[in-house]
Amino acid sequence: MSKGHHSHCNQLPSSCCCGSYLPYGGWNRREFLTAAAAGAAPLVSVGWEAAAGEMLGAEPTRQRQQPIRKTLRVQPVFNCHIYERQRQTSWRVTGAIQDAAELHAEEEHIRRDLAAIKAAADFPVEILPLVTVENVEQASAIPKIDHDVTLIYAARRNVAVLEALAGGEQWKLMFVRHRSGPLYYMYIGAHTHFLRKRRDTFAQPNMDIHDVVVDSREELLWRLRALAGLKNMLGKRIVAVGGPAGWGADGKEAPGRAVKNFRFDIQTVSYEELGKRIQRAQQDAAMVRRCAAEADRYLAEPGVRLEVPREDVHKAFLLTEVFRDLLDEAQTDAITINLCMSTIMPVSGTTACLPLGILNDEGYLAFCESDFVVIPAAVLLHYVSGKPVFFCNPSWPHQGMVTVSHCTAPRKMDGRTLEPVRIVTHYESDFGAAPKVDMRKGQEVTVINADFSGRRWLGFSAEIADSPFFPICRTQLELRIRGDWERLLEEIRGFHWLVCYGQWLREMGYAVRKAGLEWLALTPR
């Protein structure tokens, strides 16, 4: 499989870490401090030590590790040349652009299209200067350029040139014109000449029918979004407290597959080490006070209802700071907790439910159970959508409905707005602090189900019909399934599901296939 593997970063203020961004339109340092003084600071951007130090006139400490989002680098290439007229023979191939003036006009047209794509992208993308190639030698130099995606504007039929452009490890996209400008020959020939090599079977490595776009900038944009998500998922570093795992009897090989197939870099932190860190934090009176103040501000926000002792929330915010320390030291923005329903409780005096939800709202990736059957899919969905992902347990689909639930959940599911929340106990233990998030009714969501074997992911769309409160995991959604729910019963694999606000099936399907997996979408387009 082709893999983008470069690590170019967004352009950021000098105070930020390389490769990071302010999560979900987060506040900058000055905005944070101004708001903090007014008691309205968001739970993002800078560490409490830094913020409190500046407000009190003390020497500020280091910045916290920020959420990471790598920039997708796109190399556009225009394949075109001018035919020379010859007597009494077929001297040109079907398609427009017949003189130098028309060629230069089309180059400017492509540049305008690329500028529009760049302006419309709400994910980090860098579009390199357009290169025009006429022959194999010029085309062979393109894969040597440092980039992730080769975007081929294929006006001519020279298959050898196109095959040279399709070389290398970069992902490939081909754009052809039908009505959006001068007609390209490969609008006629991409399928037969290029992908099938004039045979009945596909024969072009690294490209298939999903990589060819006719006329539509929007069709290019969503594919680039999918590839940007995949670039950020591949090679992801993640802290695994208590070690990595895989749910169920068939999920034991999942951590190894995450490393092999997606190049995950799993950094294990033992519970013994976590216990020592929590004890140090509990003995730091200044940190305890800061976390209690942060928790009290959280509880004072509109839409927050407290139904457990306040000190349980104070402990949860202290545990959140310990998790942030782990992320800082690993220089990553992803963490997962194994054995979270039993081991962490006596160590921390609380549960990990609320801390994981808080981190997700800040733009990090934070999951319970260390289930690497589904964590790669969660990371990909997060980067494709630019939004938090709800990691949850499914139930039995019936009559077009299904209930999903978990005791940790993000509140900022659209990436901007905090949904109402009740702070209750973790259900199975009736202990600690867990969020019961009331996600908005009528919201369209994407649901992803990964199989135990690491071969196929399934997706469907749904609508949130209700947010009930059954005696199950605390955050609960009643989903109205869009598509064949009876077939869903037959096709479910693995266990945990993922829910994300918005419609992301086409992007996920495209990225999943590029990652070498099978994809099944149960909601018709």
N, C-alpha and C positions, 0 to 999 in steps of 0.2 A: 504494500500500500504506500501511496505517496504521503509524505509527512512534511508540513512546514515546521521548521525547528529553529527559527531565528528568534532573537530575544530583544527586538527593538522596542524602545519605551516611548511613552507619551512625552511630549514636552511639558515639563512641570516646573513649578517654582523650585528654587534651589533648596528649600527646606524639606522637600519631599524625597522619599526614597526612589531610586531608579526603578521604573517599571510600575509605579503606583499611580493611583488617581484618587481624587476625592470622591467617596462613594455616593452614587445616586444624587449628583448635584449637591454634595456636601458643602459645609461652610468652610471658609478659610480660617486661618489662625486668629486674625483680628476679629472677624465676625464671631468666632467662638467665644473669645474673651469678653467682647462687648455683651453678648447674649448671656454669658455665664454670670456677669456682674448683675444682670437683671433677673437672674434665675430662670432663663429660658434657653440655656444651651442645649444643643442636640447631643446625642451620645455618639459623636463621631470625631474624626480628624486628629485630635491631639491627645496625648496621654494626660491623666490627671496631674501627674507630677509637674509636667511642663506648664499646664494651664494655671494650676494653683501657685506655682513658683513665680510666674510672671505677675499674677494678680497681687501677690504679697510682696513683690519687689525682690524676691530671691533669685538666685542664679537658675535659669531654666535648665531642665534636663533634656535628654534626647527626645526626638519625635518618635511616636509609635510607628511600627510597620503599617503602611497603608495597604488597602486592597489593591491587588495587582491586576492590570489588564494590558497585555502586550498589543502592540500595533501591528496590524496586517499590512505587509508591503506588497504592492501590486505593480507589476511591470507590464504596461500596455505595449502591444506590438502591432503595427499595421503591415500586413503582407500584401504588397501591391507593386506592380511595375507596368510600364507603358509598352504595349505591343507595337512593333514596327510593321507598317503596311507592306505587303508583298503581292506580286502580280499572280493572278490565276491560281490561288491556293487559299485555304482557310488560315488566315494569319492571326486571328484573334479568337479568344474563347468567350463564351457568353458572359455578360456582365458589363456594368457601366465603368466609368473612369477611363477615358481613352486618350488623354493628353496630360501634360505636366501641370497645367493650370487646374484641371479637375482633381488631380492627385493632391496638390497642395490645398485645395479647397476642402477635400475630404479630411486631410490631416487636421485642419482647423476645426472642422465639424466634430471629429473625435475628441479633440481637446476640450471643446465646449461640453460635450457629453460627459467626459470624465470629471470636469469641474462640477457639473450638476450632481453626479453621483457622490462626489466628495462632500458637497454641501448637504446632501440629503442623509448621509450616513450619521447615525447616532452611536456609532462604535468607532474605536480608534483605527483609522486606515490611512496609509500613506500611498499616494499614487505617484509613481516615478515618471519622469519625462517620457513621452511617446517616442518609440523607435520605429522607423520604417525599414523593412527588410525586403530585398528583391531576390536574394539567392541563398543557397544552402550555407555558404560560408558565413554570411551575415547572421543567418538564423541560428547557426551552431554556437554563436557567441552569447546568445540570450540566456541559456540556462546557467552560464557562469556568473551572471550578475546576481548580487545578493538580494533575493526577494522571495516571497512566499507563493504568489499566484502569478502565472503568466496569462494575461488577458489578450487573446489573439483576435484581431480584427481581420477576418479572412476574406479578402476581396478576390483573390486569385485561386486557380486550381492547382498550382504547383504543389503536389502532395509531398514531394521530398523536402520542400521548405517547411511545410506544416509539421512533418514528422520530426524535423530537427528542432523546431520550436517546442514540440511535445516531449523532448528529451529532458533529462534531469529529474530531480526529486520534487520540484515545485508542483503545486496543483495547477491545473489548466482549465481555462474557460475559453470558449470560442463564441464570438459575436458576429452575426451576419445580418445584412440589411435586406429587407424586402420592401417596405414602404417608408421606412424612416429616413431614407436618403438614397444615394445611388445604389442600385441593386448589386449585391456581391455575388460572384459566381458560387461560393460555397453555400449560399442559400439553396442552390440546386444540388451541389455535390458533396456536402458534408457527410451525409449518411452513406451514400453509395461509394464515393471515391475515397473518402478519408477514413471513416470509422469501419467500413466493411471491406475496403480494398477491392471493390468490384466482385465480392463474393457474397454468399448468403449469411455468413457468420461474422460477428464483430471481431476485429483483429488489431485494433489500435490500442497499445498499452497506455494505461494511465488516464484514458478518457472514455466516456460513454455518452449515451444520448442525453443524460442529465446535465452535461457540461456545455451544451450548445444552446445559445439564446438567439432568438430572432427579434430584432427591433427594440425590445423593451429594456429601458434602463432599470426599471423596477425589478425585472427578473434577474438582472445582473446584481443588483444591490442585495437582494435577499440571499443569493448564493455567496456573495462576499461576506455577509453577516455570518452565515453558517461556517465558512472557512475560518473566519476570525475566532469564532467560538471554539472550533476544533484546534486551532493553533494554541489557544490558551489552555485547553484541556490536556493536550499531549505534553508529557514531561512534568505534570503538576507535582509540586512538592506539598505534602500534607503531613501534619503532626498527628500521630495516632497514639493517644493516651491509653495505656493498657495494651498496646499492640494492635495490629490490623487483624481483621476477622472477615468472615463471610457467613451470612445467615443461613441456617439450615444444614442438613446433611450434605446437600449437593453444592453448598457455597464455600467449602473449605479451600478450594483452589483459587478463589476470587482474588485475594491479594497478589498472588503470583501472576495471575493473568493481567491485573492492573499494571504491574511492573513490566511484564513482557509485551503486552499489546499496546499499552498507552504510555509506557516509559514513566510511570508514576515513581516519584521519589518519596517513599514512606519513611518518616522519621519517628521512631518509637520512643515514647517517654513512659517509664514504668510508673505504676501507682506508688511505689516506694518514693520515687523522686517527686511525684506530684504531692504526696503527703508532706514531705519536707518543705516544699514551696508554700503550701497552704499554711503550715505552722509558722513559717517565717512571716507570712503576710498577716496572720492573726496576731503576731507579737509586735507588729509595726503599728503603733497607736495612731500615727498620722495617717497612714494608709487606711486604717479601719474607719477613721473619722471621715476621710474624703469619700470612701465608698458609701458610707451611710448617707452622707449629704447627696451624693449622686443618686442613690436609690430613692431618697425622699423627693428629689426633684422629678424623677421618673414617675413616682406614685402621684405627684400633684398634677401631672399633665391631664388635659381633658381626655376622656374616654378610658381612663384606667380605674379599675375597681379592685380594691384590696380585700381578699377574703381569707388571708392567712396572717399570722403574727408578723408585724413589720420587720422584726429582726431576721426573719427568714429571708426576706428580700435583701436586707443589708448583707447577709452572708452570700447571697447569690451574686451581688455586685462585687464582693471581694473575690469570689471565685472567677468572675469574669476578668478581673485584673490579672490573676494568675495565668489564665489562658492567654491574655494579651502578651504577657512576658514570654510564654512559650513561642508564640508567633514571632515576636521580635527576634528571639535568639535563632529560630530556624529560618528567618528572613522569608517568611511566607505568609499567606493570608487564609490558609485552610487548616481546619482541625477537626478531628473526630474522636469520640469518647467510646471506648469499649467497656462492657460490663457496667454501663452507667446506672442500671437500676438497683445495684447493690453495693458495689465496691466503693463508689465515690461518696456515698452518703455518710458512712462513719468517719471518712477522712475529712470531708469539708463541712459536715453539719448541715448540708443542704443537698439539693439535686442539681444536675447540670442543665435542667430543662430551660430555665429562664436565661442563664448565661448564653446558651447556644442561640436562643431566639434573638437576644440583644446583638450578638455578633453578626448574625445574618442581616439584621436591620441596618447595621453599619456598613454593609457591603462585603463582609467576609463570607467565607464558606464554612459552616459549622454544623456537624451532623452527629447524632448519637448512634450508638450500636456498632460503629466501625464496620458497617456492612459494605464491603468492597464489591459485592455483587451489583449494587446500584449506585455507589458513590461516583464512579466515572460518569454515569449518565447524569447525575445531579450536577457535577462540575460542568459538563457540556451544556446542559440546559440553562444553567446560571449565566454562562458566557454568551450563549446564543441570544438569550432574552435580555440580558442586562438587569435581571431582577432576582430577588431571593426565590428560593425553591422550598416548598413544603414537602419534607420527607415523611412518609406516612404509611400506615397499615391499611390494606384494603379490606373489604368485606365481600359479601356475595351479591354480584349483580343480579337484579331482578326487576322486571317490569320497567326497564329503561333507567333504573336508578341504582346507585351504589353509594355506600357510606365509607369515607376514609377518615382516619384519626391518628393523632399522635400527641404526646404530652409536651413536645417542644415545637414551636412554630414561629415563623417571622410574622411581624405585624405590618411591615412596609412592603406588602406583596406587589404593589405596582411600582415599587422603587422610589416612591415619593411620599405617600400618605400613610400615616399610622392608623391601622384599623383599631376599633375598640377592643379592649382586652379585660378579662377578669383574671386576677392572680390567685390561683387556687393551688391545691396540693397536686403532686404527682399522683396519678390514680392508683397504681398497684400498691404503692407504699403508703399512700395518704400522708405524705411527708414533703417537706421542702416547699419550693415555689415553682409553679409551672403556669405558663400562659394559656388561657382559654381564649383564643383569638376569634372574634366574630367577623369572618371574612364576608365580603359584600355579596348580597343576593343578586342574582342575575348576571354575575361576572362570568365571562367566558374564560375557560382555563384549558391548558394543555396537560394531559396526563401521560406519563411514561412508565412502562413496565419492562424491566430488564430481566432476562432469563438467567438461571443459575449457571448454565454452561458457557456463558460469554459468547454466544453465537448470534442471538437475535434480540433486538429491542422492539417493543410494540408501543404505538402511540394512538391516542384518540382525543377528541375534543369533548368538552362537557360544559355544563352551566351549573353554577352554584345555586341550588334550589333552597337550601336552608343551612343553618349552623346550629344544630341541636345540642343537647347536653345529656346524652345517654351515659350509663355507667360503664364507660370505656375510656380510652385515652382522651385527654381533655379538649384539645382543639379538634372539632369534628365538622365535616362537610357532607351534606347530602348532595350528590352530583347527579344531574340529569344527563345521561350519556347521549352523545350525538353520534349515531351510527348503529351498527348491528350489535346490540348488547348480547344477543344469544350467541353470536359468534365469539364475542369477547369471553364468554364463559369457557369456550373451547380452547381459546388461544392464550389465556393467562399463563405466564411462567413465573419462576422466581417467587418473591414475596413482596418486599417493599415497593411502593409506588412513589412517584414524584408528581407534584402539582405545581403549576406555574401560571400566573395571570397572563392571558393573551393567547394568541393562536401562533404556534411555532412548529407545527407538524412538518411543513415543507422544508424548513431550515434544518430541523433535527434529522429528517429522513436523508437529506443530502449529505449532512456531516457524518451520520452513522455509516452510510455506504462508503464514504471516503475513508473511514476508520477500519474498513474491512469486515463489517458486520452486516447481517441481514436486517431488514427493516420491514415492519408491517404496520401500515396505517389503517385503522378501522373506521375513521371518519372520512367520508368522501369529500373531495375538494369542491 
